[in-house]
Amino acid sequence: MKKSTLFLTGILALMLVFGLILTGCPTDSGDDKGNSTNNSDPVDKGDSDKGDGQPGRLTVNNLTGNDQNAIVYQNVSPPPATQAEFNAATEFSNMVAFDGYDEDRKTPFDMQMTNEDGKLATFNKTGKYLVVVMGNAGEKFKSDVQFTNGSATIDYNAMTLVSNLPAGDTGKDDDTDKGDTWSKVTALSQLDGTWKGSYSETMTAKEAAEENGEEWDDEKQAAFGDMKVTTSVEITTTINATAKTQAMTTTMTMAFSGGNIDMVWSSISNGYLGQEGVTVDDVKHSITMTINQPKEIMSDEYITDMLAAGLQINQTGEKVKMPADTILGEGESEIILAKQ
């Protein structure tokens, strides 16, 4: 049985870009002394003033080491007191900002958000948000944080280790359980309306290439080094169950950092300059692609395949989940879409 493309046609098309970008190994990215021939302006890393009131800077005092992540979610009141409540609060649909472009991935973090045009921008919101920091060993810490113009400073030692929270009562009749209960989508009417969701993941260039079936050899390693790729996907889809129609807009941004990015950026970006629906940012080393799928009529066969593809809906009918390792394929993370 073929898998449904209800929410996925745009994503699958965009994911092909990974292979296109990483397959071609740059051969003329520097001079004979190893210096970059990329003529774009260098990125101002601004290490001396990061986190001191500058928009989009999250400083976590007493956090040491590299390869850490910080994510900002919508604030919930009262704060999550159990692991079940934490899992519900940190679903993809609640994500507000993430550290998309830190080359060394350590504090202070450069926080990015998606603006109204579906493009990435510096996080500049004011208010209280739920912040999650993932440490070197993969452990998660949480804290409610007050941001001013996207800037905040917190103490790592004052954050709560999520694994120390009680699991929470998973009884279906307990109103205090904030977690979602999921069931299979069985009718198109359950998907009627407009849905929006997002997803973000960071991996090395090697991991990205191998995930897309590309071989990674010594030549590619020498060209790219330990470069990382942060992929952010935002989906908005509208379904009219009565008319059996669907429209969708998918935006994906790939931001490249670390490794030999300064040397290979021109080779990566040149192939996308001037293409319709593609925005290249030489400062942030990012490529944003948008695919707009106009409203189309869904055939009965298409609907049948879609309903058999593994979509799930929560108990209130306000969230739809594409479970991990199902619709997008083996090894892919889940995506949750919230009804608008």
C-alpha positions, 0 to 999 in steps of 0.5 A: 500500500502506498503511503499517504502524502496528505501532509507530506508531499512538500516535506518529501520534495524538500528533503531531496535537497539534502542529497543534492547539497551534500552529494556534490563535494566542492573541489574549488572552495579554497586556494592552494594554502587552504584559504577560503575563496568565498567572498561573502562577508564573514559572520560576526560571532560577537562572543563578547556581548552575547546574552547581555540584552541582545535580541535572541541571546539566551545565556545559561550560567554554569553550563559548560561544554559543547554540543548542547541544545536550547529550545523555547516553548509556549509557557504553561500555567501552572508549570509542568510538574510531571513528566506527562505534563512536560511531554505535553508542553514540549510538543512540536506545535508548542515550540517558539524558538530554537538555537539554530545557528550556534557553530559551537552549540554552547551558551550563550545560544542564538535563538531563532523563530519562524516569522509570519512569512514562514522564514527564520528570524532572530527571536525577539519576543517579550514574556515568560516562556518554558525553556528546555536545555539538553546537556552533554549526556542528553539529559533535559533541564527545564525552567520558566524564563522571563524574556525581554526582546528575546534576551534572557539569562538563567542559571543552569544549577537552578533548572529542574532535571526532567527525569526527576519529575514524577511520571504523572497519573496516566489514568484516562479518567484523571483530569489532572493528567495533562498528557494527550491520549492518541487514537487512530484517524478513521474518518476524513471529517476528523481532519477538517480545518486548518492545521499547522506544525513544525519540526527541527533537528540538528545533525552532522553533514555526514549523518545527513548524507548517510540518512539520505542514502549518500556515501560519505568518504574521505574526500567529503570529510575533508571538504565539509569537516564536522559541519552541522545542518539544522533543519526546520520544517513548518507545515500549514495544511487546510482540508475541507472534508465535505468537498474532499479538498486539500491545500498545503504550504511547506517551508523548510530552512537548512542552516549550516554551521561549523566545520568548513562552512566558510570554505564550502558555502559558495559551492552549496549556495550557488546552485540555489540563487535565483530559484523560485521559492528559494531564499539564500542567506549568506550571513546565516549560511541558510537556505529556505525553500517554500512549496505552495500546493494549491487546493486539489480534490482528493480521490477516494483511493487517496483518502483511503490510503491516507487513513491507513497511513498511521495518522493519529488524533488526540482526545480533543480533536485539536492535534494530529500526529504523524508518529515516528518511523511511520509515514516519513519512513524509518528513523524519522521523528514524529510531527504534531500539527495543531488545529488553527 
